[in-house]
Amino acid sequence: MMLKEPAELTDQELLEQAKKVKTTAFFDALIFGMLAGIAAYASVKNGFGIFTFLPLIYIPIATRNKAKGRAIENALKERNLK
């Protein structure tokens, strides 16, 4: 299934996507926090290594999710649904 752009979604679909964006943002923060904790623990315990830079791997994914969220928020504001 191809993902539609926010401008192509109906009002109901847009509201459903907005709910998903909130949970996605929460899980992005949770995952990034866990990865940062693992990196800090690994750095203290074993010195610098591969786990030290582990959070850097997740940054592009979280950035892409945040951009999608902003697009949905802008579409909600344009349609006065928020």
mmCIF file of the N, C-alpha and C atoms, coordinates in Angstrom:
data_MODEL
# 
_entry.id   MODEL 
# 
loop_
_atom_site.group_PDB 
_atom_site.id 
_atom_site.type_symbol 
_atom_site.label_atom_id 
_atom_site.label_alt_id 
_atom_site.label_comp_id 
_atom_site.label_asym_id 
_atom_site.label_entity_id 
_atom_site.label_seq_id 
_atom_site.pdbx_PDB_ins_code 
_atom_site.Cartn_x 
_atom_site.Cartn_y 
_atom_site.Cartn_z 
_atom_site.occupancy 
_atom_site.B_iso_or_equiv 
_atom_site.pdbx_formal_charge 
_atom_site.auth_seq_id 
_atom_site.auth_comp_id 
_atom_site.auth_asym_id 
_atom_site.auth_atom_id 
_atom_site.pdbx_PDB_model_num 
ATOM 1   N N  . MET A 1 1  ? 0.838   -1.169 0.000  1.00 0.00 ? 1  MET A N  1 
ATOM 2   C CA . MET A 1 1  ? 0.000   0.000  0.000  1.00 0.00 ? 1  MET A CA 1 
ATOM 3   C C  . MET A 1 1  ? 0.891   1.242  0.000  1.00 0.00 ? 1  MET A C  1 
ATOM 4   N N  . MET A 1 2  ? 0.626   2.125  -0.932 1.00 0.00 ? 2  MET A N  1 
ATOM 5   C CA . MET A 1 2  ? 1.382   3.363  -1.024 1.00 0.00 ? 2  MET A CA 1 
ATOM 6   C C  . MET A 1 2  ? 0.838   4.358  -0.006 1.00 0.00 ? 2  MET A C  1 
ATOM 7   N N  . LEU A 1 3  ? 1.729   5.075  0.620  1.00 0.00 ? 3  LEU A N  1 
ATOM 8   C CA . LEU A 1 3  ? 1.314   6.086  1.577  1.00 0.00 ? 3  LEU A CA 1 
ATOM 9   C C  . LEU A 1 3  ? 0.936   7.353  0.828  1.00 0.00 ? 3  LEU A C  1 
ATOM 10  N N  . LYS A 1 4  ? -0.173  7.943  1.218  1.00 0.00 ? 4  LYS A N  1 
ATOM 11  C CA . LYS A 1 4  ? -0.645  9.165  0.583  1.00 0.00 ? 4  LYS A CA 1 
ATOM 12  C C  . LYS A 1 4  ? 0.001   10.366 1.255  1.00 0.00 ? 4  LYS A C  1 
ATOM 13  N N  . GLU A 1 5  ? 0.103   11.438 0.490  1.00 0.00 ? 5  GLU A N  1 
ATOM 14  C CA . GLU A 1 5  ? 0.548   12.706 1.047  1.00 0.00 ? 5  GLU A CA 1 
ATOM 15  C C  . GLU A 1 5  ? -0.575  13.256 1.919  1.00 0.00 ? 5  GLU A C  1 
ATOM 16  N N  . PRO A 1 6  ? -0.261  14.053 2.920  1.00 0.00 ? 6  PRO A N  1 
ATOM 17  C CA . PRO A 1 6  ? -1.311  14.596 3.794  1.00 0.00 ? 6  PRO A CA 1 
ATOM 18  C C  . PRO A 1 6  ? -2.374  15.393 3.048  1.00 0.00 ? 6  PRO A C  1 
ATOM 19  N N  . ALA A 1 7  ? -2.017  16.045 1.950  1.00 0.00 ? 7  ALA A N  1 
ATOM 20  C CA . ALA A 1 7  ? -2.992  16.825 1.189  1.00 0.00 ? 7  ALA A CA 1 
ATOM 21  C C  . ALA A 1 7  ? -4.010  15.928 0.482  1.00 0.00 ? 7  ALA A C  1 
ATOM 22  N N  . GLU A 1 8  ? -3.649  14.669 0.226  1.00 0.00 ? 8  GLU A N  1 
ATOM 23  C CA . GLU A 1 8  ? -4.530  13.738 -0.471 1.00 0.00 ? 8  GLU A CA 1 
ATOM 24  C C  . GLU A 1 8  ? -5.482  12.996 0.463  1.00 0.00 ? 8  GLU A C  1 
ATOM 25  N N  . LEU A 1 9  ? -5.265  13.095 1.761  1.00 0.00 ? 9  LEU A N  1 
ATOM 26  C CA . LEU A 1 9  ? -6.075  12.360 2.724  1.00 0.00 ? 9  LEU A CA 1 
ATOM 27  C C  . LEU A 1 9  ? -7.399  13.062 2.975  1.00 0.00 ? 9  LEU A C  1 
ATOM 28  N N  . THR A 1 10 ? -8.406  12.266 3.311  1.00 0.00 ? 10 THR A N  1 
ATOM 29  C CA . THR A 1 10 ? -9.677  12.847 3.723  1.00 0.00 ? 10 THR A CA 1 
ATOM 30  C C  . THR A 1 10 ? -9.521  13.367 5.150  1.00 0.00 ? 10 THR A C  1 
ATOM 31  N N  . ASP A 1 11 ? -10.518 14.105 5.613  1.00 0.00 ? 11 ASP A N  1 
ATOM 32  C CA . ASP A 1 11 ? -10.448 14.654 6.967  1.00 0.00 ? 11 ASP A CA 1 
ATOM 33  C C  . ASP A 1 11 ? -10.330 13.549 8.008  1.00 0.00 ? 11 ASP A C  1 
ATOM 34  N N  . GLN A 1 12 ? -11.120 12.493 7.844  1.00 0.00 ? 12 GLN A N  1 
ATOM 35  C CA . GLN A 1 12 ? -11.106 11.391 8.811  1.00 0.00 ? 12 GLN A CA 1 
ATOM 36  C C  . GLN A 1 12 ? -9.746  10.689 8.804  1.00 0.00 ? 12 GLN A C  1 
ATOM 37  N N  . GLU A 1 13 ? -9.204  10.427 7.620  1.00 0.00 ? 13 GLU A N  1 
ATOM 38  C CA . GLU A 1 13 ? -7.902  9.775  7.529  1.00 0.00 ? 13 GLU A CA 1 
ATOM 39  C C  . GLU A 1 13 ? -6.804  10.660 8.127  1.00 0.00 ? 13 GLU A C  1 
ATOM 40  N N  . LEU A 1 14 ? -6.939  11.956 7.924  1.00 0.00 ? 14 LEU A N  1 
ATOM 41  C CA . LEU A 1 14 ? -5.957  12.888 8.457  1.00 0.00 ? 14 LEU A CA 1 
ATOM 42  C C  . LEU A 1 14 ? -5.979  12.901 9.984  1.00 0.00 ? 14 LEU A C  1 
ATOM 43  N N  . LEU A 1 15 ? -7.161  12.857 10.569 1.00 0.00 ? 15 LEU A N  1 
ATOM 44  C CA . LEU A 1 15 ? -7.273  12.811 12.030 1.00 0.00 ? 15 LEU A CA 1 
ATOM 45  C C  . LEU A 1 15 ? -6.696  11.511 12.590 1.00 0.00 ? 15 LEU A C  1 
ATOM 46  N N  . GLU A 1 16 ? -6.895  10.401 11.868 1.00 0.00 ? 16 GLU A N  1 
ATOM 47  C CA . GLU A 1 16 ? -6.327  9.123  12.303 1.00 0.00 ? 16 GLU A CA 1 
ATOM 48  C C  . GLU A 1 16 ? -4.800  9.168  12.236 1.00 0.00 ? 16 GLU A C  1 
ATOM 49  N N  . GLN A 1 17 ? -4.269  9.767  11.182 1.00 0.00 ? 17 GLN A N  1 
ATOM 50  C CA . GLN A 1 17 ? -2.824  9.894  11.052 1.00 0.00 ? 17 GLN A CA 1 
ATOM 51  C C  . GLN A 1 17 ? -2.250  10.784 12.157 1.00 0.00 ? 17 GLN A C  1 
ATOM 52  N N  . ALA A 1 18 ? -2.996  11.808 12.549 1.00 0.00 ? 18 ALA A N  1 
ATOM 53  C CA . ALA A 1 18 ? -2.538  12.697 13.622 1.00 0.00 ? 18 ALA A CA 1 
ATOM 54  C C  . ALA A 1 18 ? -2.408  11.933 14.938 1.00 0.00 ? 18 ALA A C  1 
ATOM 55  N N  . LYS A 1 19 ? -3.328  11.004 15.188 1.00 0.00 ? 19 LYS A N  1 
ATOM 56  C CA . LYS A 1 19 ? -3.229  10.182 16.398 1.00 0.00 ? 19 LYS A CA 1 
ATOM 57  C C  . LYS A 1 19 ? -1.990  9.298  16.351 1.00 0.00 ? 19 LYS A C  1 
ATOM 58  N N  . LYS A 1 20 ? -1.702  8.745  15.168 1.00 0.00 ? 20 LYS A N  1 
ATOM 59  C CA . LYS A 1 20 ? -0.533  7.885  15.018 1.00 0.00 ? 20 LYS A CA 1 
ATOM 60  C C  . LYS A 1 20 ? 0.757   8.678  15.191 1.00 0.00 ? 20 LYS A C  1 
ATOM 61  N N  . VAL A 1 21 ? 0.750   9.935  14.774 1.00 0.00 ? 21 VAL A N  1 
ATOM 62  C CA . VAL A 1 21 ? 1.942   10.771 14.900 1.00 0.00 ? 21 VAL A CA 1 
ATOM 63  C C  . VAL A 1 21 ? 2.293   10.972 16.360 1.00 0.00 ? 21 VAL A C  1 
ATOM 64  N N  . LYS A 1 22 ? 1.286   11.138 17.205 1.00 0.00 ? 22 LYS A N  1 
ATOM 65  C CA . LYS A 1 22 ? 1.542   11.334 18.632 1.00 0.00 ? 22 LYS A CA 1 
ATOM 66  C C  . LYS A 1 22 ? 2.211   10.113 19.239 1.00 0.00 ? 22 LYS A C  1 
ATOM 67  N N  . THR A 1 23 ? 1.728   8.917  18.909 1.00 0.00 ? 23 THR A N  1 
ATOM 68  C CA . THR A 1 23 ? 2.334   7.711  19.466 1.00 0.00 ? 23 THR A CA 1 
ATOM 69  C C  . THR A 1 23 ? 3.720   7.486  18.868 1.00 0.00 ? 23 THR A C  1 
ATOM 70  N N  . THR A 1 24 ? 3.891   7.822  17.594 1.00 0.00 ? 24 THR A N  1 
ATOM 71  C CA . THR A 1 24 ? 5.194   7.669  16.969 1.00 0.00 ? 24 THR A CA 1 
ATOM 72  C C  . THR A 1 24 ? 6.219   8.577  17.631 1.00 0.00 ? 24 THR A C  1 
ATOM 73  N N  . ALA A 1 25 ? 5.827   9.798  17.939 1.00 0.00 ? 25 ALA A N  1 
ATOM 74  C CA . ALA A 1 25 ? 6.739   10.732 18.599 1.00 0.00 ? 25 ALA A CA 1 
ATOM 75  C C  . ALA A 1 25 ? 7.136   10.206 19.982 1.00 0.00 ? 25 ALA A C  1 
ATOM 76  N N  . PHE A 1 26 ? 6.180   9.632  20.692 1.00 0.00 ? 26 PHE A N  1 
ATOM 77  C CA . PHE A 1 26 ? 6.475   9.065  22.007 1.00 0.00 ? 26 PHE A CA 1 
ATOM 78  C C  . PHE A 1 26 ? 7.479   7.921  21.888 1.00 0.00 ? 26 PHE A C  1 
ATOM 79  N N  . PHE A 1 27 ? 7.241   7.013  20.942 1.00 0.00 ? 27 PHE A N  1 
ATOM 80  C CA . PHE A 1 27 ? 8.140   5.872  20.796 1.00 0.00 ? 27 PHE A CA 1 
ATOM 81  C C  . PHE A 1 27 ? 9.504   6.285  20.256 1.00 0.00 ? 27 PHE A C  1 
ATOM 82  N N  . ASP A 1 28 ? 9.556   7.314  19.415 1.00 0.00 ? 28 ASP A N  1 
ATOM 83  C CA . ASP A 1 28 ? 10.853  7.825  18.968 1.00 0.00 ? 28 ASP A CA 1 
ATOM 84  C C  . ASP A 1 28 ? 11.663  8.326  20.158 1.00 0.00 ? 28 ASP A C  1 
ATOM 85  N N  . ALA A 1 29 ? 11.021  9.072  21.038 1.00 0.00 ? 29 ALA A N  1 
ATOM 86  C CA . ALA A 1 29 ? 11.714  9.587  22.223 1.00 0.00 ? 29 ALA A CA 1 
ATOM 87  C C  . ALA A 1 29 ? 12.147  8.443  23.138 1.00 0.00 ? 29 ALA A C  1 
ATOM 88  N N  . LEU A 1 30 ? 11.279  7.453  23.297 1.00 0.00 ? 30 LEU A N  1 
ATOM 89  C CA . LEU A 1 30 ? 11.601  6.305  24.143 1.00 0.00 ? 30 LEU A CA 1 
ATOM 90  C C  . LEU A 1 30 ? 12.791  5.523  23.595 1.00 0.00 ? 30 LEU A C  1 
ATOM 91  N N  . ILE A 1 31 ? 12.769  5.229  22.312 1.00 0.00 ? 31 ILE A N  1 
ATOM 92  C CA . ILE A 1 31 ? 13.859  4.468  21.695 1.00 0.00 ? 31 ILE A CA 1 
ATOM 93  C C  . ILE A 1 31 ? 15.164  5.248  21.756 1.00 0.00 ? 31 ILE A C  1 
ATOM 94  N N  . PHE A 1 32 ? 15.090  6.551  21.445 1.00 0.00 ? 32 PHE A N  1 
ATOM 95  C CA . PHE A 1 32 ? 16.311  7.352  21.486 1.00 0.00 ? 32 PHE A CA 1 
ATOM 96  C C  . PHE A 1 32 ? 16.868  7.434  22.905 1.00 0.00 ? 32 PHE A C  1 
ATOM 97  N N  . GLY A 1 33 ? 15.993  7.552  23.885 1.00 0.00 ? 33 GLY A N  1 
ATOM 98  C CA . GLY A 1 33 ? 16.442  7.579  25.274 1.00 0.00 ? 33 GLY A CA 1 
ATOM 99  C C  . GLY A 1 33 ? 17.100  6.279  25.691 1.00 0.00 ? 33 GLY A C  1 
ATOM 100 N N  . MET A 1 34 ? 16.512  5.164  25.273 1.00 0.00 ? 34 MET A N  1 
ATOM 101 C CA . MET A 1 34 ? 17.110  3.872  25.590 1.00 0.00 ? 34 MET A CA 1 
ATOM 102 C C  . MET A 1 34 ? 18.476  3.730  24.933 1.00 0.00 ? 34 MET A C  1 
ATOM 103 N N  . LEU A 1 35 ? 18.578  4.130  23.671 1.00 0.00 ? 35 LEU A N  1 
ATOM 104 C CA . LEU A 1 35 ? 19.857  4.032  22.972 1.00 0.00 ? 35 LEU A CA 1 
ATOM 105 C C  . LEU A 1 35 ? 20.909  4.937  23.609 1.00 0.00 ? 35 LEU A C  1 
ATOM 106 N N  . ALA A 1 36 ? 20.491  6.119  24.046 1.00 0.00 ? 36 ALA A N  1 
ATOM 107 C CA . ALA A 1 36 ? 21.428  7.021  24.716 1.00 0.00 ? 36 ALA A CA 1 
ATOM 108 C C  . ALA A 1 36 ? 21.881  6.423  26.046 1.00 0.00 ? 36 ALA A C  1 
ATOM 109 N N  . GLY A 1 37 ? 20.969  5.789  26.762 1.00 0.00 ? 37 GLY A N  1 
ATOM 110 C CA . GLY A 1 37 ? 21.328  5.129  28.015 1.00 0.00 ? 37 GLY A CA 1 
ATOM 111 C C  . GLY A 1 37 ? 22.300  3.983  27.798 1.00 0.00 ? 37 GLY A C  1 
ATOM 112 N N  . ILE A 1 38 ? 22.046  3.194  26.775 1.00 0.00 ? 38 ILE A N  1 
ATOM 113 C CA . ILE A 1 38 ? 22.955  2.091  26.449 1.00 0.00 ? 38 ILE A CA 1 
ATOM 114 C C  . ILE A 1 38 ? 24.325  2.633  26.076 1.00 0.00 ? 38 ILE A C  1 
ATOM 115 N N  . ALA A 1 39 ? 24.341  3.715  25.309 1.00 0.00 ? 39 ALA A N  1 
ATOM 116 C CA . ALA A 1 39 ? 25.616  4.314  24.897 1.00 0.00 ? 39 ALA A CA 1 
ATOM 117 C C  . ALA A 1 39 ? 26.376  4.849  26.100 1.00 0.00 ? 39 ALA A C  1 
ATOM 118 N N  . ALA A 1 40 ? 25.677  5.505  27.000 1.00 0.00 ? 40 ALA A N  1 
ATOM 119 C CA . ALA A 1 40 ? 26.341  6.053  28.188 1.00 0.00 ? 40 ALA A CA 1 
ATOM 120 C C  . ALA A 1 40 ? 26.894  4.926  29.061 1.00 0.00 ? 40 ALA A C  1 
ATOM 121 N N  . TYR A 1 41 ? 26.090  3.892  29.278 1.00 0.00 ? 41 TYR A N  1 
ATOM 122 C CA . TYR A 1 41 ? 26.540  2.767  30.104 1.00 0.00 ? 41 TYR A CA 1 
ATOM 123 C C  . TYR A 1 41 ? 27.744  2.075  29.467 1.00 0.00 ? 41 TYR A C  1 
ATOM 124 N N  . ALA A 1 42 ? 27.668  1.849  28.154 1.00 0.00 ? 42 ALA A N  1 
ATOM 125 C CA . ALA A 1 42 ? 28.764  1.170  27.474 1.00 0.00 ? 42 ALA A CA 1 
ATOM 126 C C  . ALA A 1 42 ? 30.037  2.013  27.495 1.00 0.00 ? 42 ALA A C  1 
ATOM 127 N N  . SER A 1 43 ? 29.874  3.326  27.383 1.00 0.00 ? 43 SER A N  1 
ATOM 128 C CA . SER A 1 43 ? 31.049  4.204  27.406 1.00 0.00 ? 43 SER A CA 1 
ATOM 129 C C  . SER A 1 43 ? 31.714  4.206  28.769 1.00 0.00 ? 43 SER A C  1 
ATOM 130 N N  . VAL A 1 44 ? 30.917  4.222  29.826 1.00 0.00 ? 44 VAL A N  1 
ATOM 131 C CA . VAL A 1 44 ? 31.473  4.224  31.173 1.00 0.00 ? 44 VAL A CA 1 
ATOM 132 C C  . VAL A 1 44 ? 32.086  2.871  31.502 1.00 0.00 ? 44 VAL A C  1 
ATOM 133 N N  . LYS A 1 45 ? 31.396  1.815  31.127 1.00 0.00 ? 45 LYS A N  1 
ATOM 134 C CA . LYS A 1 45 ? 31.828  0.465  31.480 1.00 0.00 ? 45 LYS A CA 1 
ATOM 135 C C  . LYS A 1 45 ? 33.041  0.001  30.655 1.00 0.00 ? 45 LYS A C  1 
ATOM 136 N N  . ASN A 1 46 ? 32.994  0.217  29.334 1.00 0.00 ? 46 ASN A N  1 
ATOM 137 C CA . ASN A 1 46 ? 34.013  -0.353 28.458 1.00 0.00 ? 46 ASN A CA 1 
ATOM 138 C C  . ASN A 1 46 ? 34.820  0.686  27.683 1.00 0.00 ? 46 ASN A C  1 
ATOM 139 N N  . GLY A 1 47 ? 34.566  1.952  27.888 1.00 0.00 ? 47 GLY A N  1 
ATOM 140 C CA . GLY A 1 47 ? 35.247  2.978  27.099 1.00 0.00 ? 47 GLY A CA 1 
ATOM 141 C C  . GLY A 1 47 ? 34.527  3.157  25.765 1.00 0.00 ? 47 GLY A C  1 
ATOM 142 N N  . PHE A 1 48 ? 35.118  3.943  24.893 1.00 0.00 ? 48 PHE A N  1 
ATOM 143 C CA . PHE A 1 48 ? 34.479  4.195  23.603 1.00 0.00 ? 48 PHE A CA 1 
ATOM 144 C C  . PHE A 1 48 ? 34.503  2.951  22.743 1.00 0.00 ? 48 PHE A C  1 
ATOM 145 N N  . GLY A 1 49 ? 33.392  2.724  22.064 1.00 0.00 ? 49 GLY A N  1 
ATOM 146 C CA . GLY A 1 49 ? 33.265  1.572  21.195 1.00 0.00 ? 49 GLY A CA 1 
ATOM 147 C C  . GLY A 1 49 ? 32.092  1.770  20.265 1.00 0.00 ? 49 GLY A C  1 
ATOM 148 N N  . ILE A 1 50 ? 31.631  0.706  19.679 1.00 0.00 ? 50 ILE A N  1 
ATOM 149 C CA . ILE A 1 50 ? 30.527  0.775  18.714 1.00 0.00 ? 50 ILE A CA 1 
ATOM 150 C C  . ILE A 1 50 ? 29.223  1.214  19.381 1.00 0.00 ? 50 ILE A C  1 
ATOM 151 N N  . PHE A 1 51 ? 28.993  0.808  20.621 1.00 0.00 ? 51 PHE A N  1 
ATOM 152 C CA . PHE A 1 51 ? 27.753  1.166  21.311 1.00 0.00 ? 51 PHE A CA 1 
ATOM 153 C C  . PHE A 1 51 ? 27.698  2.644  21.704 1.00 0.00 ? 51 PHE A C  1 
ATOM 154 N N  . THR A 1 52 ? 28.837  3.299  21.718 1.00 0.00 ? 52 THR A N  1 
ATOM 155 C CA . THR A 1 52 ? 28.874  4.722  22.040 1.00 0.00 ? 52 THR A CA 1 
ATOM 156 C C  . THR A 1 52 ? 28.138  5.533  20.979 1.00 0.00 ? 52 THR A C  1 
ATOM 157 N N  . PHE A 1 53 ? 28.235  5.106  19.753 1.00 0.00 ? 53 PHE A N  1 
ATOM 158 C CA . PHE A 1 53 ? 27.643  5.845  18.637 1.00 0.00 ? 53 PHE A CA 1 
ATOM 159 C C  . PHE A 1 53 ? 26.309  5.271  18.185 1.00 0.00 ? 53 PHE A C  1 
ATOM 160 N N  . LEU A 1 54 ? 25.739  4.373  18.957 1.00 0.00 ? 54 LEU A N  1 
ATOM 161 C CA . LEU A 1 54 ? 24.475  3.732  18.627 1.00 0.00 ? 54 LEU A CA 1 
ATOM 162 C C  . LEU A 1 54 ? 23.316  4.707  18.428 1.00 0.00 ? 54 LEU A C  1 
ATOM 163 N N  . PRO A 1 55 ? 23.164  5.743  19.242 1.00 0.00 ? 55 PRO A N  1 
ATOM 164 C CA . PRO A 1 55 ? 22.041  6.669  19.023 1.00 0.00 ? 55 PRO A CA 1 
ATOM 165 C C  . PRO A 1 55 ? 22.109  7.407  17.692 1.00 0.00 ? 55 PRO A C  1 
ATOM 166 N N  . LEU A 1 56 ? 23.297  7.562  17.142 1.00 0.00 ? 56 LEU A N  1 
ATOM 167 C CA . LEU A 1 56 ? 23.434  8.259  15.869 1.00 0.00 ? 56 LEU A CA 1 
ATOM 168 C C  . LEU A 1 56 ? 22.759  7.515  14.721 1.00 0.00 ? 56 LEU A C  1 
ATOM 169 N N  . ILE A 1 57 ? 22.615  6.218  14.867 1.00 0.00 ? 57 ILE A N  1 
ATOM 170 C CA . ILE A 1 57 ? 21.965  5.418  13.831 1.00 0.00 ? 57 ILE A CA 1 
ATOM 171 C C  . ILE A 1 57 ? 20.477  5.735  13.754 1.00 0.00 ? 57 ILE A C  1 
ATOM 172 N N  . TYR A 1 58 ? 19.875  6.055  14.871 1.00 0.00 ? 58 TYR A N  1 
ATOM 173 C CA . TYR A 1 58 ? 18.431  6.273  14.917 1.00 0.00 ? 58 TYR A CA 1 
ATOM 174 C C  . TYR A 1 58 ? 18.023  7.705  14.566 1.00 0.00 ? 58 TYR A C  1 
ATOM 175 N N  . ILE A 1 59 ? 18.947  8.632  14.543 1.00 0.00 ? 59 ILE A N  1 
ATOM 176 C CA . ILE A 1 59 ? 18.613  10.036 14.273 1.00 0.00 ? 59 ILE A CA 1 
ATOM 177 C C  . ILE A 1 59 ? 17.926  10.231 12.917 1.00 0.00 ? 59 ILE A C  1 
ATOM 178 N N  . PRO A 1 60 ? 18.396  9.638  11.811 1.00 0.00 ? 60 PRO A N  1 
ATOM 179 C CA . PRO A 1 60 ? 17.691  9.843  10.533 1.00 0.00 ? 60 PRO A CA 1 
ATOM 180 C C  . PRO A 1 60 ? 16.254  9.311  10.538 1.00 0.00 ? 60 PRO A C  1 
ATOM 181 N N  . ILE A 1 61 ? 16.022  8.229  11.228 1.00 0.00 ? 61 ILE A N  1 
ATOM 182 C CA . ILE A 1 61 ? 14.670  7.664  11.302 1.00 0.00 ? 61 ILE A CA 1 
ATOM 183 C C  . ILE A 1 61 ? 13.750  8.605  12.066 1.00 0.00 ? 61 ILE A C  1 
ATOM 184 N N  . ALA A 1 62 ? 14.218  9.096  13.200 1.00 0.00 ? 62 ALA A N  1 
ATOM 185 C CA . ALA A 1 62 ? 13.415  10.013 14.005 1.00 0.00 ? 62 ALA A CA 1 
ATOM 186 C C  . ALA A 1 62 ? 13.179  11.332 13.270 1.00 0.00 ? 62 ALA A C  1 
ATOM 187 N N  . THR A 1 63 ? 14.152  11.797 12.519 1.00 0.00 ? 63 THR A N  1 
ATOM 188 C CA . THR A 1 63 ? 14.006  13.030 11.759 1.00 0.00 ? 63 THR A CA 1 
ATOM 189 C C  . THR A 1 63 ? 12.953  12.876 10.671 1.00 0.00 ? 63 THR A C  1 
ATOM 190 N N  . ARG A 1 64 ? 12.955  11.746 9.992  1.00 0.00 ? 64 ARG A N  1 
ATOM 191 C CA . ARG A 1 64 ? 11.958  11.475 8.952  1.00 0.00 ? 64 ARG A CA 1 
ATOM 192 C C  . ARG A 1 64 ? 10.552  11.410 9.559  1.00 0.00 ? 64 ARG A C  1 
ATOM 193 N N  . ASN A 1 65 ? 10.425  10.765 10.704 1.00 0.00 ? 65 ASN A N  1 
ATOM 194 C CA . ASN A 1 65 ? 9.127   10.690 11.377 1.00 0.00 ? 65 ASN A CA 1 
ATOM 195 C C  . ASN A 1 65 ? 8.644   12.072 11.807 1.00 0.00 ? 65 ASN A C  1 
ATOM 196 N N  . LYS A 1 66 ? 9.560   12.902 12.275 1.00 0.00 ? 66 LYS A N  1 
ATOM 197 C CA . LYS A 1 66 ? 9.196   14.251 12.708 1.00 0.00 ? 66 LYS A CA 1 
ATOM 198 C C  . LYS A 1 66 ? 8.751   15.100 11.520 1.00 0.00 ? 66 LYS A C  1 
ATOM 199 N N  . ALA A 1 67 ? 9.385   14.932 10.376 1.00 0.00 ? 67 ALA A N  1 
ATOM 200 C CA . ALA A 1 67 ? 8.999   15.687 9.176  1.00 0.00 ? 67 ALA A CA 1 
ATOM 201 C C  . ALA A 1 67 ? 7.597   15.282 8.715  1.00 0.00 ? 67 ALA A C  1 
ATOM 202 N N  . LYS A 1 68 ? 7.299   13.991 8.781  1.00 0.00 ? 68 LYS A N  1 
ATOM 203 C CA . LYS A 1 68 ? 5.952   13.522 8.430  1.00 0.00 ? 68 LYS A CA 1 
ATOM 204 C C  . LYS A 1 68 ? 4.922   14.092 9.400  1.00 0.00 ? 68 LYS A C  1 
ATOM 205 N N  . GLY A 1 69 ? 5.284   14.142 10.657 1.00 0.00 ? 69 GLY A N  1 
ATOM 206 C CA . GLY A 1 69 ? 4.389   14.696 11.671 1.00 0.00 ? 69 GLY A CA 1 
ATOM 207 C C  . GLY A 1 69 ? 4.106   16.168 11.437 1.00 0.00 ? 69 GLY A C  1 
ATOM 208 N N  . ARG A 1 70 ? 5.141   16.922 11.067 1.00 0.00 ? 70 ARG A N  1 
ATOM 209 C CA . ARG A 1 70 ? 4.950   18.346 10.777 1.00 0.00 ? 70 ARG A CA 1 
ATOM 210 C C  . ARG A 1 70 ? 4.037   18.546 9.574  1.00 0.00 ? 70 ARG A C  1 
ATOM 211 N N  . ALA A 1 71 ? 4.183   17.698 8.556  1.00 0.00 ? 71 ALA A N  1 
ATOM 212 C CA . ALA A 1 71 ? 3.337   17.812 7.366  1.00 0.00 ? 71 ALA A CA 1 
ATOM 213 C C  . ALA A 1 71 ? 1.877   17.549 7.721  1.00 0.00 ? 71 ALA A C  1 
ATOM 214 N N  . ILE A 1 72 ? 1.638   16.583 8.571  1.00 0.00 ? 72 ILE A N  1 
ATOM 215 C CA . ILE A 1 72 ? 0.265   16.275 8.991  1.00 0.00 ? 72 ILE A CA 1 
ATOM 216 C C  . ILE A 1 72 ? -0.289  17.403 9.845  1.00 0.00 ? 72 ILE A C  1 
ATOM 217 N N  . GLU A 1 73 ? 0.518   17.943 10.744 1.00 0.00 ? 73 GLU A N  1 
ATOM 218 C CA . GLU A 1 73 ? 0.072   19.067 11.575 1.00 0.00 ? 73 GLU A CA 1 
ATOM 219 C C  . GLU A 1 73 ? -0.272  20.282 10.713 1.00 0.00 ? 73 GLU A C  1 
ATOM 220 N N  . ASN A 1 74 ? 0.544   20.552 9.696  1.00 0.00 ? 74 ASN A N  1 
ATOM 221 C CA . ASN A 1 74 ? 0.260   21.675 8.803  1.00 0.00 ? 74 ASN A CA 1 
ATOM 222 C C  . ASN A 1 74 ? -1.034  21.453 8.030  1.00 0.00 ? 74 ASN A C  1 
ATOM 223 N N  . ALA A 1 75 ? -1.275  20.222 7.585  1.00 0.00 ? 75 ALA A N  1 
ATOM 224 C CA . ALA A 1 75 ? -2.514  19.919 6.869  1.00 0.00 ? 75 ALA A CA 1 
ATOM 225 C C  . ALA A 1 75 ? -3.725  20.082 7.788  1.00 0.00 ? 75 ALA A C  1 
ATOM 226 N N  . LEU A 1 76 ? -3.575  19.701 9.058  1.00 0.00 ? 76 LEU A N  1 
ATOM 227 C CA . LEU A 1 76 ? -4.660  19.884 10.022 1.00 0.00 ? 76 LEU A CA 1 
ATOM 228 C C  . LEU A 1 76 ? -4.969  21.362 10.225 1.00 0.00 ? 76 LEU A C  1 
ATOM 229 N N  . LYS A 1 77 ? -3.939  22.187 10.306 1.00 0.00 ? 77 LYS A N  1 
ATOM 230 C CA . LYS A 1 77 ? -4.151  23.617 10.489 1.00 0.00 ? 77 LYS A CA 1 
ATOM 231 C C  . LYS A 1 77 ? -4.788  24.247 9.253  1.00 0.00 ? 77 LYS A C  1 
ATOM 232 N N  . GLU A 1 78 ? -4.390  23.800 8.063  1.00 0.00 ? 78 GLU A N  1 
ATOM 233 C CA . GLU A 1 78 ? -4.956  24.340 6.831  1.00 0.00 ? 78 GLU A CA 1 
ATOM 234 C C  . GLU A 1 78 ? -6.459  24.052 6.736  1.00 0.00 ? 78 GLU A C  1 
ATOM 235 N N  . ARG A 1 79 ? -6.846  22.889 7.200  1.00 0.00 ? 79 ARG A N  1 
ATOM 236 C CA . ARG A 1 79 ? -8.258  22.476 7.124  1.00 0.00 ? 79 ARG A CA 1 
ATOM 237 C C  . ARG A 1 79 ? -9.056  22.875 8.378  1.00 0.00 ? 79 ARG A C  1 
ATOM 238 N N  . ASN A 1 80 ? -8.407  23.538 9.311  1.00 0.00 ? 80 ASN A N  1 
ATOM 239 C CA . ASN A 1 80 ? -9.041  23.943 10.568 1.00 0.00 ? 80 ASN A CA 1 
ATOM 240 C C  . ASN A 1 80 ? -9.642  22.773 11.330 1.00 0.00 ? 80 ASN A C  1 
ATOM 241 N N  . LEU A 1 81 ? -8.903  21.668 11.364 1.00 0.00 ? 81 LEU A N  1 
ATOM 242 C CA . LEU A 1 81 ? -9.368  20.490 12.098 1.00 0.00 ? 81 LEU A CA 1 
ATOM 243 C C  . LEU A 1 81 ? -8.761  20.412 13.491 1.00 0.00 ? 81 LEU A C  1 
ATOM 244 N N  . LYS A 1 82 ? -7.812  21.237 13.761 1.00 0.00 ? 82 LYS A N  1 
ATOM 245 C CA . LYS A 1 82 ? -7.162  21.171 15.062 1.00 0.00 ? 82 LYS A CA 1 
ATOM 246 C C  . LYS A 1 82 ? -7.648  22.278 15.949 1.00 0.00 ? 82 LYS A C  1 
# 
